[in-house]
Amino acid sequence: MNPNSRIIIVGAGIIGSAIAFQLTRRHRNVTVVEGSQPGSGATLASYAWINSRDKEPRQYHDLNRRSLDMWPRFARDLNADIGLRWGGEMRWTATEDGAADLLDQAERLRSWGYPVIEMSRDHARAMEPGVVMEPFTSAVYCGIEGHVDTQRVVRTCLNLAQQAGADVITNDPVTAITTEPSAEGKSAATAITLASGKELPCDVLVLAAGYETTGLAAMAGIEFPQTTSPGATVVTEPLSPIFRNVVCMHTPRDLPEPLMNVRQFADGSVMVHGGTHKGSVGDTSDDDAEKLIGEVANFIPLLGTAKVKQIRRGMRPMPEDGFPVIGFADSVPNLYFAVMHSGVTLAPLTGEFAALEILDSAQIDLLEPYRIARFSG
Ligand SMILES: Cc1cc2nc3c(=O)[nH]c(=O)nc-3n(C[C@H](O)[C@H](O)[C@H](O)COP(=O)(O)OP(=O)(O)OC[C@H]3O[C@@H](n4cnc5c(N)ncnc54)[C@H](O)[C@@H]3O)c2cc1C
């Protein structure tokens, strides 16, 4: 790519920030435009579990696994305290049917080389004595998973990008994308307009605006269907350590909803995510948050005294078929999409692969199933 080419990234969540970081390691002319505050979208609300657990088919599992394995290098390159915690995830079941499903999945994942191991009741309890696993029919543990403080990741990526010459514009959303006809009946994105009235010309435009990308894509004449998936997480005031070995815990999937996921930040505050991908407990009211903490305290009694510090709400980026959209659009070949759920797990891979595709014109075969062309042009 010509060193003077102007690359604009719309959206400073974890995905736009990771792409900005990777691009600016090799290219100076990068502008990040954020409509609100960096990291304030899905990235803020995220449970931020780095994993490749419930990812099927195999090809999608492998994509997540590869990115999971890239996290330590990404963290090393960022060279800052980003609150990355490794130690694995444990979950257990309460019914015989639930145990059969969990152990089947664990066997399948092991056959893919993903180390989910079965735990006996005694072993699980000895590993996490502070968790009440009753009733208990089975448990599994996967030691290669972790979680991260997404706000720190975003801040660090953008700081490093700025130090390398990038401009970061905040609180100024993109309101229009200008396109012009180009060769072979296609078009090119030539500029964006911001709410402030500013117009910024571009040679490459990256849309990493999460759920809002659908509206931005329409401005360039591209259909991008997404499922509406509101999500929320509840963060407590700091507590003493709730786990002895693991860093993430999921309550039984075979009990009636809510399904609860729990992790603890380095400062002792605990994040609880309760719900499903169709919606989360805590989406709408603050009472829900207290209720959620009360329910999770049935499993982790230390949470019984927890005070809610913050409720984080956001719209999950969720392409209609549930899989990522990464890559250039056929009909607007200088428009690059980077929109996905599991964007925390996938951030290192997306940042690195997007830089290769944008700066080196690489066409990464692992990304072929995830092009926007499957929906549009
Ligand atoms: C409750 C919840 C739990 C989750 N749990 C996990 C998990 O455990 N593991 C995992 O890997 N993933 C998880 N995810 C998904 C993950 O958080 C997201 O995939 C990831 O944060 C997406 O990042 P992003 O940068 O693409 O989007 P966002 O963080 O939404 O960022 C998009 C940015 O674009 C900006 N923007 C929007 N419109 C415009 C505009 N017109 N102009 C300029 N800027 C604009 C927004 O302000 C926002 O800052 C979870 C998500 C939620 C909500």
The ligand as a Gaussian input file, in Angstrom:
#p B3LYP/6-31G(d) Opt

LIG

0 1
 C      -22.973000      -8.981000      27.538000
 C      -21.898000      -9.374000      26.565000
 C      -21.074000     -10.448000      26.843000
 C      -20.072000     -10.803000      25.944000
 N      -19.214000     -11.807000      26.273000
 C      -18.168000     -12.093000      25.470000
 C      -17.193000     -13.045000      25.866000
 O      -17.261000     -13.605000      26.948000
 N      -16.159000     -13.294000      25.020000
 C      -16.030000     -12.655000      23.809000
 O      -15.067000     -12.916000      23.085000
 N      -16.947000     -11.754000      23.406000
 C      -18.002000     -11.452000      24.209000
 N      -18.932000     -10.533000      23.836000
 C      -18.828000      -9.949000      22.501000
 C      -17.748000      -8.895000      22.439000
 O      -17.811000      -8.066000      23.563000
 C      -17.928000      -8.084000      21.173000
 O      -17.855000      -8.959000      20.068000
 C      -16.842000      -7.016000      21.030000
 O      -16.783000      -6.184000      22.160000
 C      -17.144000      -6.197000      19.790000
 O      -16.245000      -5.134000      19.732000
 P      -16.404000      -4.063000      18.590000
 O      -15.242000      -3.177000      18.704000
 O      -16.647000      -4.753000      17.297000
 O      -17.804000      -3.345000      18.900000
 P      -18.169000      -2.234000      19.976000
 O      -17.467000      -2.437000      21.257000
 O      -19.660000      -2.171000      20.022000
 O      -17.569000      -0.917000      19.357000
 C      -18.141000      -0.260000      18.261000
 C      -17.840000       1.215000      18.431000
 O      -18.326000       1.891000      17.267000
 C      -18.824000       3.136000      17.677000
 N      -19.758000       3.626000      16.651000
 C      -20.993000       3.159000      16.362000
 N      -21.548000       3.885000      15.380000
 C      -20.638000       4.826000      15.032000
 C      -20.635000       5.872000      14.093000
 N      -21.683000       6.123000      13.297000
 N      -19.529000       6.657000      14.003000
 C      -18.442000       6.418000      14.799000
 N      -18.422000       5.448000      15.715000
 C      -19.492000       4.649000      15.834000
 C      -19.509000       2.842000      19.007000
 O      -19.650000       4.029000      19.785000
 C      -18.563000       1.828000      19.621000
 O      -17.603000       2.422000      20.489000
 C      -19.920000     -10.112000      24.721000
 C      -20.746000      -9.023000      24.452000
 C      -21.723000      -8.643000      25.365000
 C      -22.564000      -7.428000      25.075000

